[in-house]
Amino acid sequence: MEQNIETPLAASELARETGLGVRQFQRLFQATLGVSPIAYYIDLRLAAARDLVLKTSMPVAKISFACGFAGPANFTKRYRDRFGVSPQEDRRGNRAAPPQS
């Protein structure tokens, strides 16, 4: 999953990589990590996106595509749902924050 942030793999591809059937892969993933493979993948992509938002000046639209989202609107909604602020607000808020020691 980490190697395919920009072009996320489908559950069937992930299952094939593990040598399991799709349903068995989903059940084992859920039982082991407590979340579905899709939810985990989205969170992984959002974490990568947040890293880009906070550490680069890359435009949000480019970040959305670089992290496998369909577009900036979908990305911004998911980002806000996960982190409580839009990517732009997060970037502005972090620039204003004093350095942590």
Contacts in CASP RR format, 6 or more apart in sequence:
PFRMAT RR
TARGET T0000
AUTHOR 0000-0000-0000
METHOD contacts of the structure
MODEL  1
MEQNIETPLAASELARETGLGVRQFQRLFQATLGVSPIAYYIDLRLAAAR
DLVLKTSMPVAKISFACGFAGPANFTKRYRDRFGVSPQEDRRGNRAAPPQ
S
1 8 0 8 1.000
1 9 0 8 1.000
1 14 0 8 1.000
1 40 0 8 1.000
1 41 0 8 1.000
1 44 0 8 1.000
2 44 0 8 1.000
5 44 0 8 1.000
5 45 0 8 1.000
5 48 0 8 1.000
5 66 0 8 1.000
5 67 0 8 1.000
5 68 0 8 1.000
6 65 0 8 1.000
6 66 0 8 1.000
6 67 0 8 1.000
6 68 0 8 1.000
7 68 0 8 1.000
8 41 0 8 1.000
8 45 0 8 1.000
8 68 0 8 1.000
9 17 0 8 1.000
11 22 0 8 1.000
11 25 0 8 1.000
11 26 0 8 1.000
11 37 0 8 1.000
11 38 0 8 1.000
12 22 0 8 1.000
14 25 0 8 1.000
14 37 0 8 1.000
15 21 0 8 1.000
15 22 0 8 1.000
15 24 0 8 1.000
15 25 0 8 1.000
15 26 0 8 1.000
18 25 0 8 1.000
19 25 0 8 1.000
20 28 0 8 1.000
25 37 0 8 1.000
26 36 0 8 1.000
26 37 0 8 1.000
29 35 0 8 1.000
29 36 0 8 1.000
29 37 0 8 1.000
29 40 0 8 1.000
30 36 0 8 1.000
30 37 0 8 1.000
33 40 0 8 1.000
35 43 0 8 1.000
42 78 0 8 1.000
43 82 0 8 1.000
45 67 0 8 1.000
45 68 0 8 1.000
45 69 0 8 1.000
46 67 0 8 1.000
46 78 0 8 1.000
46 79 0 8 1.000
46 82 0 8 1.000
46 83 0 8 1.000
48 67 0 8 1.000
49 63 0 8 1.000
49 64 0 8 1.000
49 66 0 8 1.000
49 67 0 8 1.000
49 69 0 8 1.000
49 75 0 8 1.000
49 79 0 8 1.000
49 87 0 8 1.000
50 79 0 8 1.000
50 83 0 8 1.000
50 87 0 8 1.000
50 90 0 8 1.000
52 58 0 8 1.000
52 63 0 8 1.000
52 66 0 8 1.000
52 67 0 8 1.000
53 60 0 8 1.000
53 63 0 8 1.000
53 79 0 8 1.000
53 87 0 8 1.000
53 90 0 8 1.000
53 91 0 8 1.000
54 90 0 8 1.000
54 91 0 8 1.000
54 94 0 8 1.000
56 63 0 8 1.000
58 66 0 8 1.000
60 72 0 8 1.000
60 75 0 8 1.000
60 76 0 8 1.000
60 87 0 8 1.000
60 88 0 8 1.000
61 71 0 8 1.000
61 72 0 8 1.000
63 75 0 8 1.000
63 87 0 8 1.000
64 70 0 8 1.000
64 71 0 8 1.000
64 72 0 8 1.000
64 74 0 8 1.000
64 75 0 8 1.000
64 76 0 8 1.000
65 71 0 8 1.000
67 75 0 8 1.000
69 75 0 8 1.000
69 78 0 8 1.000
75 87 0 8 1.000
76 86 0 8 1.000
76 87 0 8 1.000
79 85 0 8 1.000
79 86 0 8 1.000
79 87 0 8 1.000
79 90 0 8 1.000
80 86 0 8 1.000
83 90 0 8 1.000
85 93 0 8 1.000
END
